[in-house]
Structures are given as structure tokens and as C-alpha cells.
């Protein structure tokens, strides 16, 4: 069985990688709302 790599378009229930965690932390410090952060991270 071969693995198919998903794009970041459908991220529901996926874990964040290190770069995404850093970006999330920076966006939270800027005061963005969770929905806005989700859009920035590709949600």
C-alpha cells in the first residue's frame, strides 16, 4: 500500500509541524482571533 501525501488544503484533525507552531505563536501574540489564525495557517 503506497502512502498519498495530503496537501495542506484539508487540515482538519491534522497535527501542526514546527514551522506552523512558530507561526501560530506569532499570530497569537499579534492578537489575531482563532478563525483568523486558521485562515493564515491554511484552514
N, C-alpha and C positions, 0 to 999 in steps of 0.2 A: 504494500500500500504506500503510495507516494504522498508526501505532505504538500498541500497547497498553501502558499503563504498569502494571508489576507492583507489587503491594503488597509490603511487607517480609516477608510470611509465608514466601516461598520465596527465601531469600537465598544459596543455595548457589552459589558461584563469582562472587558479585557484589562490586563494589568498595564500600568504605565512603565515605560522604560526610564532610565536615569535622566535623560535629557528632558523628557516630558515632566518629570517630577520637579526638576530645576525651574522649568518654565512655569509650572503651576504655582510654585512657591513665589516666584517673582510677580506673577499676576495677582496673587492674593495680597501681596504687600502693596500693590498699586490700588487695591480696594475694589477690584472687579467682582461682580456678582458671580455665583457659581454657573449660571447659564451662560454668561459672557465668557468665562474661563473655558467652558465646554466647547463653545464655538471656536475659540482660539486654538484649542487642542485637537480640533478636527471632528467634533461631535455634532 
